[in-house]
């Protein structure tokens, strides 16, 4: 059975209806990853709970979507990992600035695709 190593990237995006920028950014990033990486998937919104330093001891609730995409690289390879982390760090900072979010979660993990 043939297989290949890839890296799955998951970007946790808040869903907001009070401003159009969230929809614009989500659409842009979904399409950008689909074109650059061969495809992307955006989940149906679900409720996320979080503790925020801005809320004291309260718990916030957000509608969240996960945008995920498989990158054709092996995160166990140090050269690939360095490039991936640089790209994801820049993307996270851009998203935080554009969306005015306290934080944006981006995670990655190795996967093996069966061919």
Secondary structure, 3 states (H helix, E strand, C coil): CCEEEEEEEEEEEEECCCCCHHHHHHHHHHHHHHHHHCCCEECCCEEEEEECHHHCCCEEEEEEEEEEEEECCCCCCHHHHHHHHHHHHHHHHHHHHHHCCCCCCEEEEEEEEEC
